[in-house]
Amino acid sequence: MNCLSTDIDTHFPVAGCLPKQPTGALQLLTKYPQYDGRQITIAVIDTGIDPLASGLQQTTTGQEKIIDLRDSTGSGDVDISTIVKLISNNNSEDRSIQGLSGRKLKIPLNWKNPTGNFHIGIKSLKQLMPSSAFERLIKERREKMFDSEHRLALAEAQRRLDEYINKYSLPTEEQKLTREEFQSFVDALKEVEKKYNDPGPFLDCIVWNDGDKW
C-alpha cells in the first residue's frame, strides 16, 4: 500500500469538545430552543479564559455574554499610576500621548475623556504569552531583525581584517595598531552574538474614564 496515496483527515474533531448529541443537549435545544440559558447568570471560576473567543461574545438574544471578568492571579496586573495629558499640535486631528516605552501613541478623536487624564502603564508580552509561543516569537524576531544583519556585518569586518593582513604581511608598529583595531571589530561582533538577549516586545497600556466608565 502506498502511504502517499492515502488521504489523511487533518480536521480537528471540534464537535467532540462539546458532545451535545451524546448528552441529549442537542435534542433538548431542538425541542425547546428557548432553553439556551437566557435570563441566567453563571459565575465561572477557572484557571484561564479567552474573553475574545468567538463563542463568548453574544448570547442567542444578542446580549453581551461576559458581563464581568476578574483576574485574581495578578499576572495581568499593570501599574497605571503614571498620569499624562493629551498633547495637541496646531492640527486638532494630531492628538497623542507619550507612552512609557517612549513611543508616540495617537489618540482617536472619538475617544471621550472629559478630564483629559490618561493613566499609562507598560507590560512585557512575555508575561502574557505561553512560554512556548514566546520562545517561537523570539526566535522569529532574531532571524528577522538580528541574524541577517549581523552576518553581513561580521563578514565585512572579517574581510577588512583579512585584506589588511594580506596587504601588510610585515607590519610596522603603527600598522599593527591598525590591524588590532580591525581585529577588535571582529571580536566585538562575535561577542555581541554570544551575549544576544531579546526581552521581547513591550506593550503600552492606556486607561481612562469616558465620564461613565473606565
LUMMIFI-875125 format. One line per 5 residues: number of its first residue (from 1); their letters; for each residue y, x, z of N, C-alpha, C, O. Coordinates in nm, 3 decimals. Atoms other than C-alpha are relative to their C-alpha. Last residue first. Example, Ala and Ser with C-alpha at 12.3 -4.5 7.8 and 13.67 -1.06 7.14 Angstrom:
BEGIN
2> sa> -0.119 -0.082 -0.006 -0.106 1.367 0.714 0.109 -0.077 0.073 0.220 -0.026 0.090  -0.119 0.089 0.000 -0.450 1.230 0.780 0.120 0.090 0.000 0.118 0.194 0.066
This chain:
BEGIN
214> wkdgd> 0.006 -0.142 0.035 5.313 -1.321 3.263 -0.086 0.018 -0.123 -0.105 0.130 -0.169  0.121 -0.071 -0.041 5.401 -1.690 3.285 0.010 0.147 -0.041 0.098 0.186 -0.119  0.102 0.091 -0.050 5.683 -1.938 3.258 -0.121 0.074 0.055 -0.176 0.037 0.159  -0.070 0.110 -0.065 6.002 -1.739 3.202 -0.095 -0.102 0.060 -0.060 -0.174 0.153  -0.076 0.072 0.102 5.846 -1.503 2.948 0.079 -0.118 0.056 0.131 -0.200 -0.020
209> nwvic> 0.000 0.143 -0.032 5.738 -1.257 3.216 0.089 -0.072 -0.100 0.205 -0.037 -0.118  -0.131 0.060 -0.024 5.650 -0.907 3.103 -0.017 -0.148 0.030 -0.123 -0.206 0.008  0.010 0.129 -0.069 5.356 -0.666 3.079 0.141 -0.052 0.025 0.229 0.024 0.065  -0.128 0.068 -0.024 5.322 -0.376 2.835 -0.027 -0.134 0.066 -0.111 -0.211 0.020  0.014 0.138 -0.048 5.032 -0.127 2.819 0.138 -0.057 0.032 0.222 0.010 0.092
204> dlfpg> -0.119 0.048 -0.070 5.032 0.192 2.611 -0.020 -0.146 0.037 -0.065 -0.226 -0.045  -0.057 0.128 0.041 4.681 0.307 2.526 0.123 -0.033 0.083 0.119 -0.027 0.206  -0.058 0.070 -0.116 4.565 0.668 2.547 0.073 -0.124 -0.052 0.140 -0.119 -0.154  -0.125 0.075 0.012 4.332 0.811 2.283 0.045 -0.059 0.134 -0.037 -0.091 0.220  0.008 0.130 0.065 4.066 1.070 2.365 0.135 -0.071 -0.003 0.232 -0.023 0.055
199> pdnyk> 0.010 0.106 -0.101 4.065 1.348 2.621 -0.011 -0.139 -0.059 -0.036 -0.236 0.012  -0.077 0.117 0.041 3.985 1.596 2.340 -0.016 -0.109 0.106 -0.125 -0.163 0.122  0.028 0.113 -0.089 3.874 1.937 2.461 0.092 -0.115 -0.037 0.214 -0.105 -0.025  -0.047 0.130 0.051 3.847 2.245 2.243 -0.041 -0.112 0.095 -0.157 -0.122 0.135  -0.061 0.075 -0.109 3.784 2.552 2.457 0.054 -0.136 -0.044 0.128 -0.201 0.029
194> kevek> 0.087 0.003 -0.117 3.536 2.721 2.224 0.054 -0.093 0.108 -0.022 -0.162 0.175  0.119 0.080 0.033 3.730 2.627 1.910 -0.093 -0.012 0.120 -0.151 -0.118 0.144  -0.042 0.141 0.005 4.055 2.754 2.061 -0.120 -0.091 -0.028 -0.132 -0.198 0.031  -0.008 0.045 -0.139 3.883 3.082 2.147 0.041 -0.146 0.008 -0.007 -0.220 0.094  0.138 0.017 -0.049 3.779 3.133 1.785 0.000 -0.053 0.143 -0.086 -0.134 0.180
189> ladvf> 0.055 0.119 0.066 4.138 3.070 1.673 -0.144 -0.026 0.043 -0.185 -0.141 0.058  -0.063 0.118 -0.060 4.271 3.318 1.930 -0.057 -0.128 -0.060 -0.082 -0.225 0.012  0.057 0.023 -0.133 4.022 3.586 1.825 0.055 -0.127 0.063 -0.018 -0.203 0.127  0.139 0.043 0.016 4.119 3.555 1.458 -0.062 -0.034 0.134 -0.128 -0.137 0.149  -0.004 0.134 0.060 4.492 3.571 1.536 -0.142 -0.057 -0.013 -0.167 -0.173 0.019
184> sqfee> -0.032 0.094 -0.109 4.432 3.865 1.773 0.009 -0.143 -0.052 -0.027 -0.237 0.019  0.122 0.027 -0.074 4.258 4.053 1.492 0.025 -0.102 0.110 -0.061 -0.187 0.138  0.083 0.086 0.085 4.568 4.023 1.272 -0.129 -0.039 0.072 -0.174 -0.153 0.063  -0.066 0.131 0.003 4.776 4.160 1.560 -0.079 -0.098 -0.087 -0.096 -0.214 -0.049  0.033 0.067 -0.126 4.528 4.441 1.616 0.063 -0.139 0.006 0.007 -0.232 0.063
179> rtlkq> 0.138 0.047 0.013 4.563 4.533 1.249 -0.044 -0.076 0.126 -0.114 -0.177 0.118  -0.003 0.117 0.089 4.942 4.550 1.288 -0.141 -0.058 -0.016 -0.158 -0.180 -0.018  -0.061 0.110 -0.075 4.904 4.778 1.590 0.004 -0.128 -0.083 -0.021 -0.238 -0.033  0.101 0.047 -0.095 4.662 4.997 1.396 0.053 -0.118 0.082 -0.020 -0.213 0.110  0.089 0.089 0.074 4.916 5.018 1.114 -0.113 -0.053 0.088 -0.161 -0.164 0.067
174> eetpl> -0.074 0.124 0.024 5.172 5.160 1.356 -0.088 -0.102 -0.073 -0.084 -0.221 -0.044  -0.011 0.071 -0.128 4.925 5.419 1.482 0.071 -0.134 -0.018 0.033 -0.234 0.043  -0.088 -0.071 -0.092 4.838 5.515 1.125 0.006 -0.080 0.130 -0.051 -0.188 0.140  -0.132 0.050 -0.040 4.543 5.356 0.953 0.077 0.096 0.091 0.019 0.173 0.167  -0.039 -0.103 -0.097 4.261 5.537 0.774 0.140 -0.034 0.051 0.238 0.028 0.010
169> sykni> 0.124 -0.047 -0.061 4.089 5.248 0.593 0.024 0.110 0.102 -0.053 0.126 0.197  -0.034 -0.118 -0.082 4.425 5.086 0.529 -0.126 0.045 0.075 -0.144 0.016 0.193  -0.117 -0.066 0.057 4.374 4.841 0.241 0.034 0.128 0.074 0.076 0.227 0.013  0.039 -0.065 0.126 4.021 4.745 0.337 0.115 0.079 -0.060 0.095 0.182 -0.125  0.092 -0.109 -0.034 4.129 4.675 0.697 -0.041 0.077 -0.125 -0.046 0.200 -0.124
164> yedlr> -0.080 -0.109 -0.059 4.431 4.473 0.577 -0.090 0.120 0.033 -0.050 0.234 0.011  -0.083 -0.057 0.106 4.220 4.258 0.345 0.080 0.119 0.052 0.094 0.220 -0.017  0.088 -0.081 0.085 3.962 4.198 0.615 0.079 0.072 -0.109 0.052 0.187 -0.141  0.047 -0.116 -0.077 4.232 4.084 0.858 -0.086 0.091 -0.086 -0.065 0.212 -0.088  -0.113 -0.092 -0.014 4.403 3.861 0.602 -0.040 0.125 0.077 0.004 0.235 0.044
159> rqaea> -0.027 -0.061 0.131 4.071 3.701 0.507 0.112 0.102 0.010 0.102 0.211 -0.047  0.103 -0.101 0.022 3.980 3.642 0.873 0.022 0.072 -0.133 0.000 0.193 -0.143  -0.027 -0.110 -0.092 4.311 3.464 0.933 -0.101 0.113 -0.019 -0.064 0.230 -0.015  -0.120 -0.070 0.047 4.264 3.251 0.621 0.032 0.120 0.089 0.066 0.227 0.038  0.037 -0.072 0.123 3.906 3.159 0.714 0.119 0.080 -0.053 0.102 0.193 -0.099
154> lalrh> 0.082 -0.115 -0.038 4.016 3.071 1.068 -0.039 0.083 -0.122 -0.038 0.206 -0.117  -0.085 -0.098 -0.069 4.299 2.849 0.944 -0.078 0.125 0.037 -0.028 0.236 0.021  -0.091 -0.059 0.098 4.075 2.671 0.692 0.087 0.108 0.063 0.106 0.215 0.005  0.080 -0.086 0.088 3.801 2.614 0.949 0.088 0.071 -0.102 0.071 0.190 -0.129  0.031 -0.122 -0.073 4.057 2.483 1.198 -0.081 0.097 -0.086 -0.056 0.218 -0.084
149> esdfm> -0.120 -0.084 -0.006 4.200 2.234 0.951 -0.029 0.132 0.070 0.022 0.237 0.030  -0.035 -0.043 0.136 3.854 2.094 0.871 0.121 0.092 -0.001 0.120 0.195 -0.068  0.093 -0.095 0.062 3.734 2.089 1.232 0.045 0.051 -0.136 0.044 0.172 -0.159  -0.001 -0.139 -0.045 4.038 1.936 1.400 -0.084 0.093 -0.086 -0.034 0.195 -0.135  -0.131 -0.052 -0.039 4.155 1.588 1.298 0.001 0.149 0.035 0.107 0.210 0.041
144> kerre> -0.111 0.043 0.085 3.868 1.431 1.103 0.129 0.076 0.029 0.204 0.109 -0.064  0.030 -0.028 0.140 3.564 1.607 1.245 0.119 -0.029 -0.090 0.143 0.042 -0.188  0.004 -0.146 0.017 3.714 1.611 1.594 -0.024 0.036 -0.146 0.043 0.124 -0.201  -0.138 -0.052 -0.006 3.812 1.244 1.576 0.002 0.151 -0.023 0.090 0.202 -0.092  -0.065 0.037 0.126 3.462 1.146 1.461 0.143 0.053 -0.005 0.190 0.099 -0.109
139> kilre> 0.060 -0.081 0.106 3.303 1.337 1.750 0.066 -0.027 -0.134 0.093 0.066 -0.209  -0.053 -0.135 -0.015 3.547 1.182 1.997 -0.056 0.092 -0.108 0.016 0.176 -0.162  -0.140 0.000 0.043 3.464 0.833 1.868 0.058 0.140 0.005 0.128 0.182 -0.087  0.002 0.011 0.146 3.089 0.895 1.898 0.142 0.003 -0.056 0.167 0.065 -0.159  0.045 -0.129 0.052 3.138 1.018 2.255 -0.004 -0.001 -0.152 0.031 0.099 -0.216
134> fassp> -0.113 -0.092 -0.013 3.341 0.705 2.334 -0.037 0.138 -0.056 0.043 0.202 -0.123  -0.099 0.034 0.104 3.070 0.476 2.197 0.117 0.097 0.004 0.170 0.135 -0.101  0.059 -0.034 0.130 2.802 0.650 2.407 0.098 -0.028 -0.114 0.108 0.051 -0.208  -0.002 -0.145 0.022 3.022 0.647 2.719 -0.056 0.037 -0.137 -0.004 0.128 -0.202  0.128 -0.060 -0.040 3.086 0.272 2.699 -0.002 0.148 -0.038 0.054 0.186 -0.141
129> mlqkl> 0.108 0.003 0.098 3.457 0.208 2.647 -0.131 0.051 0.062 -0.128 0.133 0.154  0.025 0.137 0.045 3.740 0.108 2.882 -0.119 -0.011 -0.094 -0.161 -0.122 -0.128  0.032 0.084 -0.114 3.786 0.421 3.093 -0.038 -0.143 -0.039 -0.083 -0.221 0.045  0.128 -0.043 -0.056 3.765 0.648 2.789 -0.045 -0.089 0.115 -0.164 -0.108 0.137  0.103 0.080 0.066 4.047 0.449 2.628 -0.139 0.035 0.054 -0.230 -0.048 0.049
124> skigi> 0.087 -0.079 0.087 4.278 0.608 2.883 -0.108 -0.090 -0.059 -0.172 -0.168 0.012  0.143 0.005 -0.034 4.534 0.365 3.018 -0.079 0.083 -0.100 -0.058 0.074 -0.221  0.078 -0.075 0.099 4.914 0.371 3.032 -0.145 0.003 0.047 -0.173 0.010 0.167  0.105 -0.083 -0.058 5.164 0.147 3.203 -0.074 0.072 -0.110 -0.042 0.057 -0.228  0.084 -0.079 0.091 5.481 -0.045 3.129 -0.100 0.084 0.079 -0.074 0.126 0.192
119> hfngt> 0.081 -0.088 -0.084 5.659 -0.330 3.303 -0.096 0.075 -0.092 -0.170 0.015 -0.169  0.137 -0.021 0.047 5.920 -0.473 3.069 -0.069 0.097 0.094 -0.022 0.209 0.115  0.081 -0.103 -0.065 6.240 -0.617 3.210 -0.141 0.005 -0.059 -0.208 -0.098 -0.070  -0.010 -0.125 0.075 6.476 -0.804 2.978 -0.081 0.113 0.059 -0.077 0.226 0.010  -0.055 -0.107 -0.085 6.515 -1.073 3.241 0.021 0.129 -0.077 0.101 0.214 -0.037
114> pnkwn> -0.133 0.032 -0.054 6.478 -1.367 3.000 0.062 0.113 0.081 0.184 0.132 0.075  -0.009 -0.077 -0.125 6.185 -1.210 2.808 0.140 -0.020 0.058 0.230 0.059 0.031  -0.103 0.047 -0.092 6.065 -1.418 2.514 -0.005 0.082 0.129 -0.111 0.099 0.189  0.040 -0.021 -0.139 5.868 -1.230 2.247 0.115 -0.042 0.091 0.223 0.018 0.085  0.047 0.125 -0.061 5.953 -1.389 1.911 -0.053 0.017 0.142 -0.101 -0.079 0.201
109> lpikl> -0.112 0.088 -0.032 6.169 -1.094 1.801 -0.046 -0.127 0.072 0.031 -0.186 0.148  -0.026 0.109 0.096 5.874 -0.855 1.814 0.112 -0.092 0.048 0.133 -0.109 0.168  0.015 0.130 -0.066 5.910 -0.545 2.039 0.032 -0.111 -0.101 0.144 -0.115 -0.152  -0.086 0.106 0.054 5.855 -0.210 1.869 -0.033 -0.133 0.065 -0.150 -0.170 0.080  0.074 0.125 0.015 5.697 0.060 2.088 0.095 -0.111 -0.046 0.189 -0.146 0.025
104> krgsl> -0.098 0.108 0.014 5.831 0.414 2.049 -0.077 -0.128 -0.031 -0.149 -0.136 -0.131  -0.011 0.069 0.128 5.566 0.656 2.172 0.106 -0.110 0.005 0.130 -0.170 0.110  -0.109 -0.058 0.076 5.626 0.882 2.469 0.019 -0.067 -0.134 0.115 -0.037 -0.206  0.058 -0.103 0.087 5.286 0.801 2.618 0.108 0.075 -0.077 0.080 0.178 -0.138  0.027 -0.118 -0.082 5.466 0.621 2.900 -0.067 0.111 -0.081 -0.068 0.227 -0.038
99> gqisr> 0.117 0.006 -0.087 5.600 0.378 2.642 -0.019 0.128 0.078 0.047 0.229 0.051  0.080 -0.123 0.005 5.953 0.383 2.504 -0.113 -0.010 0.101 -0.090 -0.027 0.220  0.001 -0.066 -0.129 6.098 0.041 2.433 -0.083 0.127 -0.016 -0.160 0.140 -0.111  0.112 -0.083 -0.041 6.196 -0.118 2.104 0.014 0.045 0.144 0.122 0.035 0.204  0.010 0.007 -0.145 6.412 -0.367 1.919 -0.122 0.080 0.044 -0.231 0.063 -0.012
94> desnn> 0.064 -0.124 -0.044 6.517 -0.298 1.561 0.001 0.005 0.152 0.088 0.068 0.212  0.143 0.012 0.022 6.585 -0.654 1.448 -0.077 0.124 0.045 -0.199 0.121 0.057  0.059 0.083 -0.105 6.930 -0.653 1.606 -0.151 -0.013 -0.016 -0.221 -0.045 0.081  0.085 0.098 0.068 7.034 -0.361 1.385 -0.076 -0.080 0.104 -0.162 -0.026 0.174  -0.094 0.091 0.066 7.311 -0.192 1.579 -0.075 -0.109 -0.076 -0.029 -0.222 -0.089
89> nsilk> -0.100 -0.070 0.080 7.036 -0.044 1.794 0.096 -0.102 -0.060 0.092 -0.220 -0.025  -0.040 0.065 0.124 6.852 -0.224 2.073 0.105 0.084 -0.070 0.204 0.126 -0.009  -0.095 -0.085 0.071 6.653 -0.056 2.350 0.032 -0.068 -0.132 -0.057 -0.087 -0.215  0.007 -0.002 0.146 6.486 -0.310 2.578 0.109 0.090 -0.056 0.223 0.088 -0.011  -0.078 0.102 0.070 6.479 -0.225 2.945 -0.013 0.019 -0.150 -0.048 0.127 -0.199
84> vitsi> -0.098 -0.047 0.098 6.217 -0.032 3.138 0.070 -0.120 -0.063 0.022 -0.233 -0.057  -0.071 0.108 0.068 6.013 -0.092 3.453 0.104 0.060 -0.094 0.181 0.147 -0.055  -0.116 -0.049 0.075 5.748 0.150 3.584 0.062 -0.114 -0.080 -0.007 -0.183 -0.155  -0.117 0.000 -0.088 5.523 -0.018 3.842 0.126 0.051 -0.070 0.237 0.028 -0.022  -0.113 0.043 0.083 5.267 -0.103 3.573 0.128 -0.006 0.084 0.214 -0.091 0.062
79> dvdgs> -0.123 -0.009 -0.077 4.970 0.089 3.720 0.118 -0.036 -0.091 0.149 0.038 -0.184  -0.103 -0.084 0.061 4.670 -0.033 3.522 0.124 -0.003 0.088 0.171 -0.110 0.126  -0.132 -0.002 -0.063 4.349 -0.174 3.668 0.094 0.097 -0.071 0.053 0.206 -0.111  -0.103 0.038 0.096 4.062 -0.225 3.424 0.140 0.002 0.057 0.235 -0.039 -0.010  0.006 -0.089 0.117 3.803 -0.030 3.620 0.108 -0.033 -0.102 0.147 0.053 -0.182
74> gtsdr> -0.105 -0.101 -0.007 3.907 -0.202 3.943 0.004 0.091 -0.120 0.098 0.167 -0.137  0.057 -0.134 -0.002 3.573 -0.381 3.957 0.106 0.107 0.021 0.077 0.215 0.073  0.010 -0.048 -0.138 3.710 -0.721 4.059 -0.053 0.143 0.009 -0.070 0.195 0.119  0.078 -0.124 0.001 3.832 -0.824 3.714 0.001 0.058 0.141 0.105 0.105 0.188  -0.033 -0.098 -0.103 3.941 -1.187 3.720 -0.092 0.121 -0.012 -0.213 0.108 -0.027
69> ldiik> 0.090 -0.115 0.006 3.946 -1.428 3.426 0.048 0.104 0.101 0.163 0.147 0.096  -0.042 -0.108 -0.089 4.092 -1.777 3.423 -0.103 0.111 -0.006 -0.223 0.086 -0.024  -0.128 0.038 -0.060 4.085 -2.080 3.191 0.050 0.105 0.099 0.168 0.104 0.135  -0.017 -0.082 -0.121 3.814 -1.949 2.957 0.138 -0.031 0.058 0.240 0.002 -0.004  0.125 -0.002 -0.075 3.726 -2.231 2.713 0.012 0.081 0.129 -0.031 0.035 0.235
64> eqgtt> 0.027 -0.139 -0.032 4.070 -2.324 2.584 -0.121 0.009 0.092 -0.126 -0.058 0.195  -0.072 -0.056 -0.114 4.047 -2.678 2.455 -0.037 0.146 0.022 -0.139 0.194 -0.027  -0.116 -0.078 0.040 3.943 -2.782 2.104 0.081 0.058 0.114 0.189 0.113 0.090  -0.115 0.090 0.011 3.710 -3.066 2.203 0.128 0.075 -0.032 0.236 0.015 -0.033  0.022 0.089 0.114 3.397 -2.859 2.130 0.114 -0.098 -0.020 0.128 -0.157 -0.127
59> tqqlg> 0.107 0.096 -0.024 3.534 -2.593 2.364 -0.018 -0.088 -0.124 0.057 -0.074 -0.221  -0.035 0.142 -0.010 3.739 -2.302 2.239 -0.123 -0.084 0.031 -0.236 -0.051 -0.007  -0.141 0.030 0.027 3.743 -1.921 2.259 0.037 -0.146 0.026 0.134 -0.173 0.096  -0.068 0.025 -0.127 3.417 -1.814 2.425 0.147 -0.040 -0.018 0.224 -0.036 0.078  0.054 0.118 -0.067 3.184 -1.835 2.127 0.068 -0.036 0.130 0.034 -0.136 0.192
54> salpd> -0.032 0.122 0.076 3.399 -1.598 1.920 -0.049 -0.127 0.071 0.016 -0.231 0.062  0.118 0.044 0.076 3.386 -1.324 2.183 0.027 -0.136 -0.064 0.087 -0.223 -0.002  -0.036 0.021 0.140 3.739 -1.221 2.282 -0.119 -0.042 -0.085 -0.106 -0.058 -0.206  -0.080 0.122 0.014 3.679 -1.267 2.657 0.042 -0.030 -0.144 0.090 -0.139 -0.173  -0.096 -0.026 0.108 3.395 -1.013 2.642 0.081 -0.126 -0.023 0.033 -0.218 -0.089
49> igtdi> -0.017 0.110 0.093 3.215 -1.036 2.976 0.103 0.041 -0.105 0.198 0.113 -0.074  -0.087 -0.025 0.113 3.079 -0.790 3.228 0.005 -0.118 -0.094 -0.093 -0.191 -0.109  -0.041 -0.141 0.003 2.894 -0.758 3.554 0.093 0.030 -0.116 0.159 0.134 -0.117  0.085 -0.083 0.086 2.884 -1.134 3.604 0.052 0.144 0.003 0.163 0.170 0.048  -0.015 -0.135 -0.055 3.013 -1.400 3.839 -0.098 0.089 -0.075 -0.220 0.071 -0.066
44> vaiti> 0.106 -0.095 0.034 3.058 -1.723 3.644 0.033 0.135 0.062 0.140 0.189 0.039  -0.037 -0.136 -0.042 3.257 -2.020 3.773 -0.118 0.092 -0.025 -0.230 0.064 0.018  0.106 -0.086 -0.052 3.196 -2.339 3.574 0.058 0.136 0.038 0.133 0.196 -0.039  -0.048 -0.137 -0.017 3.442 -2.621 3.512 -0.108 0.083 0.069 -0.161 0.043 0.173  0.068 -0.076 -0.104 3.305 -2.949 3.375 0.055 0.142 0.002 0.068 0.206 -0.102
39> qrgdy> -0.049 0.046 -0.131 3.511 -3.204 3.184 -0.072 0.069 0.116 -0.066 0.023 0.230  -0.141 0.039 -0.009 3.310 -3.121 2.870 0.030 -0.061 0.137 -0.055 -0.127 0.197  -0.070 -0.071 -0.106 2.974 -2.954 2.928 0.146 -0.035 0.012 0.216 0.023 0.095  -0.015 -0.142 0.037 2.808 -3.047 2.599 0.078 0.079 0.105 0.122 0.190 0.077  0.053 -0.074 -0.115 2.670 -3.388 2.692 0.005 0.151 -0.028 -0.097 0.220 -0.023
34> qpykt> -0.107 -0.014 -0.097 2.898 -3.561 2.439 -0.045 0.076 0.126 0.037 0.111 0.210  -0.091 -0.110 0.036 2.647 -3.493 2.162 0.113 0.020 0.100 0.173 0.128 0.105  -0.123 0.026 -0.077 2.384 -3.713 2.337 0.100 0.113 -0.027 0.113 0.204 0.056  0.002 0.140 -0.045 2.082 -3.745 2.106 0.127 -0.037 0.073 0.178 -0.148 0.058  0.009 0.085 0.119 2.141 -3.424 1.913 0.007 -0.147 0.038 0.070 -0.228 -0.031
29> llqla> -0.133 0.003 0.062 2.261 -3.249 2.227 0.001 -0.086 -0.125 0.102 -0.148 -0.157  -0.091 0.074 -0.089 1.939 -3.343 2.409 0.138 -0.013 -0.063 0.198 -0.120 -0.059  0.033 0.142 0.012 1.718 -3.235 2.117 0.095 -0.086 0.085 0.135 -0.195 0.044  -0.041 0.045 0.132 1.893 -2.899 2.103 -0.026 -0.148 -0.019 0.058 -0.220 -0.074  -0.145 0.020 0.000 1.863 -2.845 2.478 0.049 -0.054 -0.133 0.140 -0.136 -0.137
24> gtpqk> -0.034 0.142 0.015 1.487 -2.902 2.473 0.148 -0.028 -0.005 0.189 -0.143 -0.017  -0.039 0.057 -0.130 1.408 -2.560 2.619 0.034 -0.148 -0.008 0.051 -0.213 0.095  0.113 0.000 -0.095 1.207 -2.447 2.314 0.035 -0.065 0.134 -0.052 -0.123 0.199  0.109 0.089 0.042 1.487 -2.566 2.078 -0.117 0.002 0.099 -0.163 -0.105 0.139  -0.031 0.141 -0.024 1.788 -2.421 2.257 -0.117 -0.093 -0.034 -0.139 -0.194 0.032
19> plcga> 0.110 0.084 0.054 1.649 -2.066 2.285 0.021 -0.149 0.028 -0.040 -0.204 0.119  -0.024 0.128 -0.067 1.980 -1.881 2.337 -0.102 -0.100 -0.053 -0.071 -0.176 -0.145  -0.083 -0.035 -0.116 1.903 -1.517 2.255 0.032 -0.124 0.082 0.038 -0.118 0.205  0.083 -0.026 -0.116 1.616 -1.624 2.031 0.078 0.036 0.124 0.024 0.031 0.235  0.042 0.129 -0.058 1.852 -1.783 1.783 -0.083 0.020 0.125 -0.084 -0.065 0.214
14> vpfht> -0.105 0.050 -0.089 2.010 -1.441 1.727 -0.043 -0.129 0.069 -0.009 -0.152 0.185  0.031 0.141 -0.031 1.689 -1.298 1.585 0.097 -0.060 0.102 0.065 -0.075 0.219  0.034 0.015 -0.142 1.852 -0.978 1.449 -0.026 -0.147 0.031 0.051 -0.233 -0.014  -0.083 0.097 -0.069 1.837 -0.960 1.071 -0.046 -0.016 0.145 -0.164 -0.039 0.172  -0.091 -0.070 -0.092 1.683 -0.637 0.943 0.090 -0.095 0.077 0.176 -0.051 0.152
9> didts> -0.100 0.095 -0.050 1.380 -0.801 0.782 0.086 0.070 0.104 0.039 0.102 0.213  -0.015 -0.008 -0.145 1.197 -0.524 0.597 0.112 -0.094 0.044 0.224 -0.085 -0.007  -0.129 0.045 -0.049 1.075 -0.589 0.245 0.002 0.003 0.153 -0.092 -0.042 0.218  0.007 0.103 -0.103 0.771 -0.381 0.150 0.140 -0.036 0.049 0.215 0.052 0.091  -0.010 0.130 0.066 0.791 -0.195 -0.182 -0.002 -0.115 0.100 0.005 -0.232 0.061
4> lcnm> -0.133 0.015 0.057 0.874 0.138 -0.017 0.018 -0.137 -0.065 0.131 -0.182 -0.083  -0.091 0.051 -0.102 0.568 0.107 0.207 0.139 -0.023 -0.054 0.217 -0.100 0.002  -0.124 -0.077 0.008 0.339 0.136 -0.095 0.102 -0.058 0.097 0.147 -0.171 0.081  -0.120 0.085 0.000 0.000 0.000 0.000 0.124 0.088 0.000 0.135 0.181 0.080
